[in-house]
Amino acid sequence: MPVYSFNPMTDRRWDALLASHPRSSVFHRREWLQTLADTYGYQPIAITSAEPGKPLSDGIVFCEVESWITGKRLVSLPFSDHSEPLLSEASSDHEFVEWLVNATKKRRLRYIELRPIEWSSPAGSLSAGQSFWLHTLDLTKPLEELFKNLDKNNLQRRIHKAERENLEYEKGSSEQLLDELFELLIITRRRHQLLPQPRSWFRNLAKNFASDFEIRVVRKDGHAIAAIVTLRHRHTIVYKYGCSDEKFHYLAGMPFLFWKIISEGKAEQALEMDFGRTEPENEGLLRFKDQFGATRRQITYLRYSQTNKEASSISSHVPYAGKIFSVLPGAVSWRLGSMLYRHMG
Protein backbone atom coordinates (compact mmCIF):
# COMPACT_ATOMS: atom_id res chain seq x y z
CA MET A 1 0.00 0.00 0.00
CA PRO A 2 1.60 3.30 -1.05
CA VAL A 3 1.42 6.29 1.30
CA TYR A 4 0.81 9.78 -0.09
CA SER A 5 1.48 13.15 1.55
CA PHE A 6 -0.67 16.26 1.17
CA ASN A 7 -1.28 19.68 2.71
CA PRO A 8 -4.32 19.51 5.03
CA MET A 9 -4.62 23.31 4.96
CA THR A 10 -5.44 23.38 1.26
CA ASP A 11 -6.90 19.91 0.65
CA ARG A 12 -10.62 19.88 1.48
CA ARG A 13 -10.56 16.09 1.76
CA TRP A 14 -9.08 16.58 5.23
CA ASP A 15 -12.21 18.39 6.46
CA ALA A 16 -14.39 15.59 5.09
CA LEU A 17 -12.31 12.98 6.95
CA LEU A 18 -12.61 14.89 10.22
CA ALA A 19 -16.36 15.18 9.80
CA SER A 20 -16.76 11.42 9.36
CA HIS A 21 -14.04 9.86 11.50
CA PRO A 22 -15.12 8.95 15.07
CA ARG A 23 -11.65 9.64 16.52
CA SER A 24 -11.17 13.13 15.15
CA SER A 25 -10.60 15.80 17.79
CA VAL A 26 -10.24 19.54 18.11
CA PHE A 27 -6.48 19.13 17.62
CA HIS A 28 -6.89 17.67 14.13
CA ARG A 29 -8.87 20.63 12.92
CA ARG A 30 -7.76 23.17 10.33
CA GLU A 31 -8.29 25.88 12.99
CA TRP A 32 -5.66 24.29 15.27
CA LEU A 33 -3.22 23.85 12.39
CA GLN A 34 -3.79 27.44 11.31
CA THR A 35 -3.14 28.72 14.83
CA LEU A 36 0.14 26.75 14.96
CA ALA A 37 1.15 28.28 11.62
CA ASP A 38 0.04 31.82 12.52
CA THR A 39 1.80 31.83 15.90
CA TYR A 40 4.91 29.69 15.41
CA GLY A 41 5.27 29.25 11.65
CA TYR A 42 4.84 25.46 11.83
CA GLN A 43 3.86 23.96 8.47
CA PRO A 44 1.50 20.95 8.51
CA ILE A 45 1.83 17.80 6.44
CA ALA A 46 -0.56 14.85 6.39
CA ILE A 47 -0.20 11.32 5.05
CA THR A 48 -2.85 8.92 3.74
CA SER A 49 -3.31 5.72 1.77
CA ALA A 50 -5.75 7.48 -0.61
CA GLU A 51 -4.50 8.46 -4.04
CA PRO A 52 -4.55 12.20 -4.89
CA GLY A 53 -8.10 13.28 -5.63
CA LYS A 54 -9.68 10.19 -4.04
CA PRO A 55 -11.74 10.47 -0.81
CA LEU A 56 -9.78 9.94 2.39
CA SER A 57 -10.49 6.97 4.62
CA ASP A 58 -7.42 7.54 6.80
CA GLY A 59 -4.80 10.14 7.62
CA ILE A 60 -2.13 11.22 10.09
CA VAL A 61 -1.23 14.90 10.41
CA PHE A 62 2.07 16.41 11.61
CA CYS A 63 3.80 19.73 11.89
CA GLU A 64 7.50 20.17 11.28
CA VAL A 65 9.31 21.86 14.15
CA GLU A 66 12.78 23.12 13.35
CA SER A 67 14.77 24.41 16.30
CA TRP A 68 18.44 24.81 17.10
CA ILE A 69 17.52 24.25 20.77
CA THR A 70 15.20 21.24 20.71
CA GLY A 71 16.00 19.71 17.33
CA LYS A 72 14.25 19.21 14.00
CA ARG A 73 11.30 16.83 14.20
CA LEU A 74 7.78 15.98 13.04
CA VAL A 75 5.18 16.14 15.81
CA SER A 76 1.57 15.02 15.69
CA LEU A 77 0.71 17.60 16.94
CA PRO A 78 2.56 20.45 18.70
CA PHE A 79 0.91 21.70 21.92
CA SER A 80 -1.89 19.15 21.56
CA ASP A 81 -2.82 16.94 24.49
CA HIS A 82 -3.46 14.07 22.09
CA SER A 83 -3.75 13.46 18.35
CA GLU A 84 -4.99 10.03 17.37
CA PRO A 85 -3.91 8.63 13.97
CA LEU A 86 -7.16 8.64 11.97
CA LEU A 87 -6.96 5.15 10.52
CA SER A 88 -9.56 2.73 9.19
CA GLU A 89 -9.86 -1.04 9.48
CA ALA A 90 -8.38 -1.29 5.99
CA SER A 91 -5.37 0.91 6.81
CA SER A 92 -1.95 -0.73 6.93
CA ASP A 93 -0.22 0.33 10.14
CA HIS A 94 3.06 -1.10 8.85
CA GLU A 95 3.01 1.08 5.73
CA PHE A 96 2.44 4.22 7.76
CA VAL A 97 5.25 3.32 10.17
CA GLU A 98 7.56 2.63 7.22
CA TRP A 99 6.79 6.13 5.92
CA LEU A 100 7.72 7.56 9.34
CA VAL A 101 11.03 5.68 9.35
CA ASN A 102 11.92 6.84 5.84
CA ALA A 103 10.88 10.43 6.55
CA THR A 104 13.13 10.54 9.61
CA LYS A 105 16.10 9.58 7.45
CA LYS A 106 15.28 11.71 4.39
CA ARG A 107 14.49 14.85 6.38
CA ARG A 108 17.32 14.25 8.85
CA LEU A 109 14.94 14.51 11.77
CA ARG A 110 15.92 13.97 15.36
CA TYR A 111 12.66 12.10 15.84
CA ILE A 112 9.00 11.76 14.88
CA GLU A 113 6.42 11.84 17.67
CA LEU A 114 2.81 10.64 17.72
CA ARG A 115 0.39 11.48 20.54
CA PRO A 116 -2.31 8.79 20.35
CA ILE A 117 -5.00 7.99 22.89
CA GLU A 118 -5.37 4.31 22.02
CA TRP A 119 -3.36 3.46 18.89
CA SER A 120 -0.20 1.42 19.42
CA SER A 121 2.48 0.88 16.81
CA PRO A 122 2.70 -2.52 15.12
CA ALA A 123 5.30 -4.93 16.51
CA GLY A 124 6.85 -2.22 18.69
CA SER A 125 8.12 -0.22 15.70
CA LEU A 126 7.83 2.98 17.70
CA SER A 127 9.18 3.37 21.21
CA ALA A 128 7.21 4.62 24.18
CA GLY A 129 7.79 8.25 25.12
CA GLN A 130 6.17 10.41 27.79
CA SER A 131 3.05 9.17 29.55
CA PHE A 132 0.20 11.27 30.90
CA TRP A 133 -3.21 10.84 32.48
CA LEU A 134 -6.23 11.92 30.45
CA HIS A 135 -9.53 12.70 32.20
CA THR A 136 -12.90 12.70 30.43
CA LEU A 137 -16.35 13.28 31.88
CA ASP A 138 -19.56 11.76 30.51
CA LEU A 139 -22.06 14.62 30.16
CA THR A 140 -24.99 12.42 29.13
CA LYS A 141 -25.94 11.89 32.77
CA PRO A 142 -28.58 14.17 34.37
CA LEU A 143 -27.17 17.43 35.72
CA GLU A 144 -28.26 16.55 39.26
CA GLU A 145 -26.30 13.30 39.07
CA LEU A 146 -23.21 15.10 37.74
CA PHE A 147 -23.33 17.48 40.70
CA LYS A 148 -23.90 14.61 43.13
CA ASN A 149 -20.77 12.89 41.75
CA LEU A 150 -18.61 15.90 42.62
CA ASP A 151 -16.46 15.59 45.71
CA LYS A 152 -18.67 16.90 48.51
CA ASN A 153 -16.09 18.85 50.51
CA ASN A 154 -13.66 20.03 47.83
CA LEU A 155 -16.14 20.83 45.08
CA GLN A 156 -19.81 20.86 46.07
CA ARG A 157 -19.35 23.06 49.14
CA ARG A 158 -16.85 25.32 47.41
CA ILE A 159 -19.16 25.84 44.42
CA HIS A 160 -21.96 26.79 46.80
CA LYS A 161 -19.57 29.18 48.55
CA ALA A 162 -18.65 30.83 45.24
CA GLU A 163 -22.34 31.24 44.42
CA ARG A 164 -22.92 32.96 47.78
CA GLU A 165 -20.05 35.37 47.04
CA ASN A 166 -22.02 36.75 44.06
CA LEU A 167 -19.03 36.52 41.76
CA GLU A 168 -19.33 38.27 38.42
CA TYR A 169 -19.20 35.76 35.57
CA GLU A 170 -18.59 36.40 31.87
CA LYS A 171 -17.70 34.30 28.85
CA GLY A 172 -16.76 35.11 25.27
CA SER A 173 -13.64 36.19 23.37
CA SER A 174 -13.56 39.98 23.76
CA GLU A 175 -10.33 41.95 24.09
CA GLN A 176 -11.14 42.58 27.75
CA LEU A 177 -11.46 38.87 28.43
CA LEU A 178 -8.23 38.20 26.52
CA ASP A 179 -6.44 40.85 28.60
CA GLU A 180 -7.79 39.44 31.87
CA LEU A 181 -6.87 35.92 30.83
CA PHE A 182 -3.32 36.92 29.99
CA GLU A 183 -2.82 38.84 33.22
CA LEU A 184 -3.92 35.79 35.22
CA LEU A 185 -1.83 33.51 33.00
CA ILE A 186 1.35 35.44 33.82
CA ILE A 187 0.56 35.18 37.57
CA THR A 188 -0.11 31.44 37.33
CA ARG A 189 2.86 30.55 35.13
CA ARG A 190 5.16 32.54 37.41
CA ARG A 191 3.78 30.56 40.37
CA HIS A 192 4.64 27.33 38.57
CA GLN A 193 8.03 28.65 37.41
CA LEU A 194 7.06 28.52 33.74
CA LEU A 195 6.91 31.03 30.91
CA PRO A 196 3.47 32.13 29.68
CA GLN A 197 2.35 31.24 26.18
CA PRO A 198 2.50 34.19 23.75
CA ARG A 199 -0.48 36.54 23.80
CA SER A 200 -0.69 36.01 20.02
CA TRP A 201 -1.42 32.31 20.60
CA PHE A 202 -4.69 33.11 22.36
CA ARG A 203 -5.62 35.83 19.87
CA ASN A 204 -5.07 33.40 17.02
CA LEU A 205 -7.10 30.68 18.75
CA ALA A 206 -9.95 33.15 19.18
CA LYS A 207 -9.72 34.30 15.56
CA ASN A 208 -9.49 30.85 14.01
CA PHE A 209 -11.94 28.91 16.19
CA ALA A 210 -14.51 31.73 16.41
CA SER A 211 -17.52 30.49 18.42
CA ASP A 212 -15.76 27.19 19.26
CA PHE A 213 -13.30 29.18 21.42
CA GLU A 214 -14.45 30.60 24.77
CA ILE A 215 -12.84 32.35 27.70
CA ARG A 216 -14.70 32.16 31.01
CA VAL A 217 -13.74 34.67 33.69
CA VAL A 218 -14.95 35.26 37.24
CA ARG A 219 -14.41 38.56 39.01
CA LYS A 220 -14.71 39.80 42.58
CA ASP A 221 -15.48 43.51 42.91
CA GLY A 222 -14.46 44.00 39.27
CA HIS A 223 -11.12 42.21 39.70
CA ALA A 224 -10.54 39.05 37.59
CA ILE A 225 -9.65 36.16 39.92
CA ALA A 226 -9.82 33.07 37.66
CA ALA A 227 -10.11 32.22 33.97
CA ILE A 228 -10.50 29.12 31.81
CA VAL A 229 -10.11 28.59 28.05
CA THR A 230 -12.18 25.92 26.33
CA LEU A 231 -12.41 24.68 22.75
CA ARG A 232 -15.27 22.71 21.23
CA HIS A 233 -15.31 19.95 18.63
CA ARG A 234 -18.66 18.44 17.72
CA HIS A 235 -20.13 17.15 21.02
CA THR A 236 -16.92 17.47 23.07
CA ILE A 237 -15.86 20.45 25.21
CA VAL A 238 -12.09 20.58 25.71
CA TYR A 239 -10.59 22.28 28.75
CA LYS A 240 -7.27 23.67 27.49
CA TYR A 241 -5.97 26.37 29.86
CA GLY A 242 -6.77 27.56 33.36
CA CYS A 243 -5.24 30.31 35.48
CA SER A 244 -6.01 32.12 38.71
CA ASP A 245 -4.81 34.60 41.30
CA GLU A 246 -3.91 32.55 44.36
CA LYS A 247 -4.77 35.45 46.70
CA PHE A 248 -8.43 34.74 45.86
CA HIS A 249 -8.42 30.94 45.90
CA TYR A 250 -10.60 31.03 49.02
CA LEU A 251 -13.43 32.26 46.79
CA ALA A 252 -13.36 28.98 44.80
CA GLY A 253 -13.29 30.65 41.40
CA MET A 254 -11.86 27.63 39.58
CA PRO A 255 -14.37 25.03 40.87
CA PHE A 256 -17.13 27.53 40.04
CA LEU A 257 -15.83 27.91 36.45
CA PHE A 258 -15.52 24.17 35.91
CA TRP A 259 -19.11 23.69 37.07
CA LYS A 260 -20.19 26.43 34.66
CA ILE A 261 -18.52 24.53 31.80
CA ILE A 262 -20.31 21.32 32.81
CA SER A 263 -23.76 22.85 33.33
CA GLU A 264 -23.60 25.02 30.20
CA GLY A 265 -22.23 22.10 28.19
CA LYS A 266 -25.26 20.05 29.20
CA ALA A 267 -27.56 22.86 28.10
CA GLU A 268 -25.77 23.01 24.73
CA GLN A 269 -26.09 19.23 24.15
CA ALA A 270 -22.41 18.42 24.70
CA LEU A 271 -21.85 14.72 25.39
CA GLU A 272 -18.33 14.76 26.85
CA MET A 273 -15.84 17.03 28.56
CA ASP A 274 -12.13 16.49 27.92
CA PHE A 275 -10.13 17.72 30.93
CA GLY A 276 -6.82 17.42 29.07
CA ARG A 277 -3.59 15.67 29.94
CA THR A 278 -1.89 15.76 33.33
CA GLU A 279 1.69 14.84 34.19
CA PRO A 280 1.85 11.79 36.54
CA GLU A 281 3.89 13.73 39.08
CA ASN A 282 1.28 16.52 39.35
CA GLU A 283 -0.64 14.79 42.12
CA GLY A 284 -2.58 17.89 43.14
CA LEU A 285 -4.05 18.43 39.67
CA LEU A 286 -4.78 14.70 39.31
CA ARG A 287 -6.74 14.72 42.56
CA PHE A 288 -8.63 17.85 41.48
CA LYS A 289 -9.74 16.29 38.19
CA ASP A 290 -10.60 12.99 39.89
CA GLN A 291 -12.97 14.88 42.19
CA PHE A 292 -15.28 15.67 39.25
CA GLY A 293 -16.07 11.99 38.79
CA ALA A 294 -14.13 11.97 35.52
CA THR A 295 -12.69 8.78 34.04
CA ARG A 296 -8.91 8.63 34.14
CA ARG A 297 -6.82 6.69 31.62
CA GLN A 298 -3.15 6.65 30.73
CA ILE A 299 -1.94 7.80 27.34
CA THR A 300 1.60 7.25 26.08
CA TYR A 301 3.25 9.17 23.27
CA LEU A 302 5.20 7.23 20.65
CA ARG A 303 8.48 8.09 18.94
CA TYR A 304 10.76 6.93 16.20
CA SER A 305 14.35 8.16 16.35
CA GLN A 306 17.54 7.16 14.56
CA THR A 307 19.50 7.69 17.75
CA ASN A 308 18.91 7.30 21.46
CA LYS A 309 19.76 10.95 22.01
CA GLU A 310 16.89 12.91 23.52
CA ALA A 311 15.98 16.36 22.28
CA SER A 312 17.29 19.24 24.34
CA SER A 313 14.92 21.28 26.45
CA ILE A 314 14.87 24.98 27.23
CA SER A 315 15.81 24.28 30.85
CA SER A 316 18.88 22.29 29.80
CA HIS A 317 20.23 25.40 28.06
CA VAL A 318 19.31 27.80 30.88
CA PRO A 319 20.45 26.64 34.34
CA TYR A 320 17.84 27.26 37.05
CA ALA A 321 15.39 28.29 34.32
CA GLY A 322 12.34 27.78 36.55
CA LYS A 323 13.62 30.04 39.31
CA ILE A 324 14.57 32.68 36.77
CA PHE A 325 11.13 32.56 35.13
CA SER A 326 9.41 32.90 38.52
CA VAL A 327 10.92 36.33 39.21
CA LEU A 328 10.77 37.92 35.77
CA PRO A 329 8.59 41.02 35.37
CA GLY A 330 5.39 40.31 33.45
CA ALA A 331 6.41 42.17 30.30
CA VAL A 332 9.78 40.41 30.15
CA SER A 333 8.17 37.04 30.87
CA TRP A 334 5.67 37.16 28.00
CA ARG A 335 8.24 38.51 25.54
CA LEU A 336 10.63 35.70 26.43
CA GLY A 337 7.76 33.23 26.10
CA SER A 338 7.02 34.62 22.63
CA MET A 339 10.63 33.95 21.65
CA LEU A 340 11.03 30.47 23.14
CA TYR A 341 7.68 28.72 22.76
CA ARG A 342 8.19 27.94 19.08
CA HIS A 343 11.10 25.68 20.20
CA MET A 344 8.87 23.68 22.57
CA GLY A 345 6.15 22.29 20.30
MARRO-962031 format. One record per residue (C-alpha): x, y, z; residue in three letters. Coordinates in Angstrom, 3 decimals, padded with zeros to 6 digits, always signed. Example, Ala and Ser with C-alpha at 12.3 -4.5 7.8 and 13.67 -1.06 7.14 Angstrom:
! residues 2
      east     north        up   aa
  +012.300  -004.500  +007.800  ALA
  +013.670  -001.060  +007.140  SER
//
This chain:
! residues 345
      east     north        up   aa
  +000.000  +000.000  +000.000  MET
  +001.602  +003.302  -001.047  PRO
  +001.418  +006.291  +001.299  VAL
  +000.809  +009.781  -000.089  TYR
  +001.484  +013.146  +001.548  SER
  -000.667  +016.265  +001.170  PHE
  -001.277  +019.675  +002.715  ASN
  -004.322  +019.507  +005.029  PRO
  -004.620  +023.307  +004.964  MET
  -005.443  +023.382  +001.264  THR
  -006.900  +019.914  +000.650  ASP
  -010.622  +019.877  +001.479  ARG
  -010.562  +016.087  +001.759  ARG
  -009.085  +016.576  +005.228  TRP
  -012.213  +018.390  +006.459  ASP
  -014.390  +015.595  +005.091  ALA
  -012.306  +012.976  +006.945  LEU
  -012.611  +014.890  +010.224  LEU
  -016.359  +015.177  +009.797  ALA
  -016.758  +011.424  +009.361  SER
  -014.037  +009.862  +011.500  HIS
  -015.120  +008.948  +015.066  PRO
  -011.652  +009.637  +016.522  ARG
  -011.166  +013.134  +015.147  SER
  -010.598  +015.802  +017.785  SER
  -010.242  +019.536  +018.112  VAL
  -006.477  +019.131  +017.625  PHE
  -006.889  +017.668  +014.125  HIS
  -008.869  +020.627  +012.919  ARG
  -007.760  +023.172  +010.334  ARG
  -008.289  +025.884  +012.986  GLU
  -005.663  +024.291  +015.274  TRP
  -003.221  +023.853  +012.392  LEU
  -003.788  +027.444  +011.308  GLN
  -003.140  +028.718  +014.830  THR
  +000.137  +026.755  +014.962  LEU
  +001.149  +028.276  +011.623  ALA
  +000.045  +031.820  +012.519  ASP
  +001.799  +031.827  +015.896  THR
  +004.912  +029.694  +015.407  TYR
  +005.272  +029.249  +011.655  GLY
  +004.842  +025.456  +011.825  TYR
  +003.860  +023.959  +008.474  GLN
  +001.501  +020.949  +008.515  PRO
  +001.833  +017.799  +006.440  ILE
  -000.558  +014.848  +006.387  ALA
  -000.199  +011.316  +005.045  ILE
  -002.854  +008.923  +003.742  THR
  -003.311  +005.724  +001.773  SER
  -005.746  +007.483  -000.614  ALA
  -004.497  +008.461  -004.037  GLU
  -004.549  +012.196  -004.891  PRO
  -008.096  +013.280  -005.630  GLY
  -009.682  +010.192  -004.042  LYS
  -011.741  +010.471  -000.807  PRO
  -009.782  +009.941  +002.394  LEU
  -010.493  +006.966  +004.618  SER
  -007.417  +007.536  +006.798  ASP
  -004.795  +010.143  +007.625  GLY
  -002.129  +011.222  +010.092  ILE
  -001.233  +014.903  +010.410  VAL
  +002.067  +016.410  +011.614  PHE
  +003.799  +019.729  +011.893  CYS
  +007.500  +020.168  +011.275  GLU
  +009.309  +021.859  +014.151  VAL
  +012.781  +023.117  +013.349  GLU
  +014.767  +024.408  +016.299  SER
  +018.441  +024.806  +017.102  TRP
  +017.523  +024.246  +020.770  ILE
  +015.202  +021.242  +020.707  THR
  +016.001  +019.710  +017.332  GLY
  +014.249  +019.213  +014.004  LYS
  +011.304  +016.834  +014.195  ARG
  +007.785  +015.978  +013.041  LEU
  +005.183  +016.136  +015.809  VAL
  +001.565  +015.021  +015.685  SER
  +000.714  +017.596  +016.935  LEU
  +002.557  +020.447  +018.703  PRO
  +000.914  +021.700  +021.921  PHE
  -001.890  +019.153  +021.561  SER
  -002.817  +016.939  +024.494  ASP
  -003.459  +014.073  +022.088  HIS
  -003.751  +013.457  +018.351  SER
  -004.993  +010.030  +017.370  GLU
  -003.915  +008.629  +013.969  PRO
  -007.159  +008.640  +011.967  LEU
  -006.964  +005.154  +010.518  LEU
  -009.557  +002.725  +009.188  SER
  -009.864  -001.037  +009.476  GLU
  -008.377  -001.290  +005.986  ALA
  -005.369  +000.909  +006.808  SER
  -001.952  -000.728  +006.931  SER
  -000.221  +000.326  +010.138  ASP
  +003.058  -001.096  +008.851  HIS
  +003.013  +001.082  +005.726  GLU
  +002.442  +004.222  +007.764  PHE
  +005.248  +003.323  +010.165  VAL
  +007.564  +002.635  +007.218  GLU
  +006.791  +006.134  +005.921  TRP
  +007.723  +007.559  +009.336  LEU
  +011.030  +005.684  +009.354  VAL
  +011.921  +006.838  +005.836  ASN
  +010.878  +010.433  +006.549  ALA
  +013.128  +010.536  +009.613  THR
  +016.103  +009.583  +007.448  LYS
  +015.279  +011.709  +004.387  LYS
  +014.490  +014.851  +006.378  ARG
  +017.315  +014.247  +008.849  ARG
  +014.936  +014.514  +011.766  LEU
  +015.915  +013.973  +015.360  ARG
  +012.662  +012.099  +015.842  TYR
  +009.003  +011.758  +014.881  ILE
  +006.424  +011.842  +017.674  GLU
  +002.811  +010.644  +017.723  LEU
  +000.391  +011.479  +020.540  ARG
  -002.310  +008.791  +020.349  PRO
  -004.996  +007.985  +022.890  ILE
  -005.367  +004.310  +022.024  GLU
  -003.364  +003.458  +018.888  TRP
  -000.198  +001.420  +019.423  SER
  +002.477  +000.884  +016.810  SER
  +002.703  -002.518  +015.120  PRO
  +005.301  -004.928  +016.512  ALA
  +006.846  -002.217  +018.688  GLY
  +008.115  -000.225  +015.699  SER
  +007.833  +002.983  +017.701  LEU
  +009.180  +003.374  +021.209  SER
  +007.210  +004.623  +024.183  ALA
  +007.786  +008.251  +025.116  GLY
  +006.168  +010.408  +027.790  GLN
  +003.046  +009.175  +029.547  SER
  +000.202  +011.275  +030.904  PHE
  -003.211  +010.837  +032.477  TRP
  -006.227  +011.917  +030.452  LEU
  -009.526  +012.702  +032.199  HIS
  -012.899  +012.700  +030.427  THR
  -016.354  +013.279  +031.884  LEU
  -019.556  +011.755  +030.510  ASP
  -022.057  +014.615  +030.165  LEU
  -024.990  +012.425  +029.128  THR
  -025.940  +011.889  +032.771  LYS
  -028.581  +014.169  +034.374  PRO
  -027.166  +017.428  +035.716  LEU
  -028.263  +016.547  +039.257  GLU
  -026.296  +013.300  +039.065  GLU
  -023.208  +015.102  +037.736  LEU
  -023.327  +017.476  +040.703  PHE
  -023.896  +014.612  +043.134  LYS
  -020.771  +012.893  +041.748  ASN
  -018.605  +015.896  +042.617  LEU
  -016.458  +015.589  +045.715  ASP
  -018.666  +016.899  +048.514  LYS
  -016.086  +018.854  +050.513  ASN
  -013.656  +020.033  +047.834  ASN
  -016.139  +020.832  +045.078  LEU
  -019.812  +020.856  +046.072  GLN
  -019.351  +023.057  +049.139  ARG
  -016.849  +025.320  +047.406  ARG
  -019.157  +025.842  +044.419  ILE
  -021.964  +026.791  +046.797  HIS
  -019.573  +029.181  +048.551  LYS
  -018.652  +030.825  +045.236  ALA
  -022.340  +031.240  +044.417  GLU
  -022.921  +032.963  +047.780  ARG
  -020.049  +035.367  +047.044  GLU
  -022.023  +036.746  +044.059  ASN
  -019.027  +036.523  +041.764  LEU
  -019.333  +038.268  +038.420  GLU
  -019.198  +035.759  +035.570  TYR
  -018.588  +036.404  +031.874  GLU
  -017.701  +034.297  +028.850  LYS
  -016.758  +035.114  +025.265  GLY
  -013.645  +036.193  +023.373  SER
  -013.563  +039.977  +023.764  SER
  -010.330  +041.952  +024.094  GLU
  -011.142  +042.583  +027.749  GLN
  -011.457  +038.866  +028.432  LEU
  -008.226  +038.200  +026.524  LEU
  -006.443  +040.847  +028.600  ASP
  -007.794  +039.439  +031.875  GLU
  -006.873  +035.918  +030.834  LEU
  -003.324  +036.919  +029.987  PHE
  -002.824  +038.843  +033.223  GLU
  -003.924  +035.789  +035.219  LEU
  -001.832  +033.511  +033.002  LEU
  +001.349  +035.439  +033.824  ILE
  +000.556  +035.180  +037.566  ILE
  -000.112  +031.443  +037.326  THR
  +002.857  +030.549  +035.134  ARG
  +005.164  +032.539  +037.414  ARG
  +003.778  +030.564  +040.369  ARG
  +004.637  +027.325  +038.566  HIS
  +008.027  +028.654  +037.412  GLN
  +007.056  +028.524  +033.740  LEU
  +006.907  +031.034  +030.905  LEU
  +003.474  +032.131  +029.680  PRO
  +002.353  +031.240  +026.185  GLN
  +002.495  +034.185  +023.754  PRO
  -000.482  +036.538  +023.804  ARG
  -000.689  +036.013  +020.021  SER
  -001.416  +032.306  +020.604  TRP
  -004.688  +033.107  +022.360  PHE
  -005.623  +035.828  +019.875  ARG
  -005.075  +033.402  +017.016  ASN
  -007.098  +030.680  +018.753  LEU
  -009.954  +033.152  +019.185  ALA
  -009.718  +034.304  +015.560  LYS
  -009.488  +030.847  +014.006  ASN
  -011.936  +028.912  +016.186  PHE
  -014.508  +031.731  +016.411  ALA
  -017.516  +030.492  +018.419  SER
  -015.756  +027.191  +019.261  ASP
  -013.301  +029.177  +021.422  PHE
  -014.446  +030.600  +024.765  GLU
  -012.837  +032.346  +027.695  ILE
  -014.697  +032.164  +031.010  ARG
  -013.742  +034.670  +033.694  VAL
  -014.952  +035.263  +037.241  VAL
  -014.415  +038.565  +039.010  ARG
  -014.714  +039.802  +042.576  LYS
  -015.484  +043.506  +042.911  ASP
  -014.464  +043.999  +039.275  GLY
  -011.120  +042.208  +039.697  HIS
  -010.541  +039.046  +037.592  ALA
  -009.652  +036.156  +039.918  ILE
  -009.820  +033.066  +037.659  ALA
  -010.113  +032.222  +033.967  ALA
  -010.497  +029.121  +031.810  ILE
  -010.110  +028.586  +028.051  VAL
  -012.181  +025.918  +026.329  THR
  -012.412  +024.676  +022.752  LEU
  -015.266  +022.706  +021.235  ARG
  -015.306  +019.948  +018.633  HIS
  -018.655  +018.439  +017.717  ARG
  -020.132  +017.152  +021.015  HIS
  -016.920  +017.475  +023.074  THR
  -015.864  +020.453  +025.206  ILE
  -012.090  +020.577  +025.705  VAL
  -010.593  +022.284  +028.748  TYR
  -007.269  +023.668  +027.493  LYS
  -005.973  +026.371  +029.859  TYR
  -006.767  +027.559  +033.355  GLY
  -005.242  +030.308  +035.478  CYS
  -006.006  +032.115  +038.708  SER
  -004.812  +034.598  +041.298  ASP
  -003.908  +032.546  +044.363  GLU
  -004.774  +035.450  +046.697  LYS
  -008.429  +034.739  +045.856  PHE
  -008.419  +030.936  +045.903  HIS
  -010.600  +031.028  +049.019  TYR
  -013.432  +032.264  +046.792  LEU
  -013.365  +028.982  +044.805  ALA
  -013.290  +030.649  +041.398  GLY
  -011.857  +027.627  +039.579  MET
  -014.371  +025.025  +040.868  PRO
  -017.125  +027.531  +040.039  PHE
  -015.832  +027.906  +036.453  LEU
  -015.525  +024.165  +035.912  PHE
  -019.106  +023.690  +037.074  TRP
  -020.190  +026.428  +034.662  LYS
  -018.524  +024.528  +031.802  ILE
  -020.313  +021.317  +032.807  ILE
  -023.761  +022.853  +033.333  SER
  -023.601  +025.020  +030.201  GLU
  -022.233  +022.099  +028.193  GLY
  -025.256  +020.046  +029.204  LYS
  -027.559  +022.861  +028.098  ALA
  -025.770  +023.011  +024.731  GLU
  -026.094  +019.234  +024.147  GLN
  -022.410  +018.422  +024.702  ALA
  -021.850  +014.717  +025.390  LEU
  -018.334  +014.761  +026.848  GLU
  -015.840  +017.028  +028.559  MET
  -012.131  +016.492  +027.922  ASP
  -010.132  +017.724  +030.935  PHE
  -006.823  +017.419  +029.070  GLY
  -003.590  +015.672  +029.936  ARG
  -001.890  +015.757  +033.334  THR
  +001.693  +014.835  +034.194  GLU
  +001.847  +011.791  +036.536  PRO
  +003.895  +013.734  +039.077  GLU
  +001.285  +016.519  +039.346  ASN
  -000.639  +014.792  +042.124  GLU
  -002.577  +017.893  +043.136  GLY
  -004.048  +018.429  +039.675  LEU
  -004.781  +014.703  +039.309  LEU
  -006.745  +014.724  +042.565  ARG
  -008.631  +017.850  +041.485  PHE
  -009.741  +016.288  +038.186  LYS
  -010.600  +012.992  +039.894  ASP
  -012.971  +014.882  +042.188  GLN
  -015.279  +015.671  +039.250  PHE
  -016.069  +011.989  +038.786  GLY
  -014.131  +011.972  +035.523  ALA
  -012.692  +008.784  +034.045  THR
  -008.907  +008.631  +034.143  ARG
  -006.817  +006.685  +031.618  ARG
  -003.146  +006.649  +030.730  GLN
  -001.941  +007.801  +027.340  ILE
  +001.602  +007.247  +026.078  THR
  +003.247  +009.174  +023.272  TYR
  +005.200  +007.231  +020.649  LEU
  +008.480  +008.095  +018.939  ARG
  +010.764  +006.930  +016.205  TYR
  +014.350  +008.157  +016.353  SER
  +017.538  +007.160  +014.556  GLN
  +019.496  +007.692  +017.751  THR
  +018.907  +007.302  +021.464  ASN
  +019.759  +010.948  +022.015  LYS
  +016.893  +012.908  +023.516  GLU
  +015.980  +016.364  +022.281  ALA
  +017.292  +019.237  +024.339  SER
  +014.919  +021.285  +026.447  SER
  +014.872  +024.977  +027.232  ILE
  +015.808  +024.276  +030.847  SER
  +018.881  +022.289  +029.796  SER
  +020.228  +025.397  +028.065  HIS
  +019.306  +027.798  +030.882  VAL
  +020.454  +026.641  +034.339  PRO
  +017.842  +027.259  +037.054  TYR
  +015.387  +028.288  +034.322  ALA
  +012.343  +027.784  +036.547  GLY
  +013.625  +030.037  +039.308  LYS
  +014.574  +032.683  +036.772  ILE
  +011.134  +032.560  +035.127  PHE
  +009.412  +032.900  +038.519  SER
  +010.917  +036.333  +039.214  VAL
  +010.773  +037.920  +035.766  LEU
  +008.589  +041.019  +035.370  PRO
  +005.390  +040.305  +033.453  GLY
  +006.406  +042.174  +030.296  ALA
  +009.777  +040.409  +030.153  VAL
  +008.169  +037.039  +030.870  SER
  +005.666  +037.160  +028.002  TRP
  +008.245  +038.512  +025.544  ARG
  +010.631  +035.697  +026.433  LEU
  +007.763  +033.228  +026.097  GLY
  +007.021  +034.616  +022.631  SER
  +010.635  +033.952  +021.649  MET
  +011.030  +030.472  +023.136  LEU
  +007.675  +028.715  +022.760  TYR
  +008.194  +027.938  +019.079  ARG
  +011.101  +025.684  +020.199  HIS
  +008.871  +023.684  +022.569  MET
  +006.150  +022.285  +020.301  GLY
//
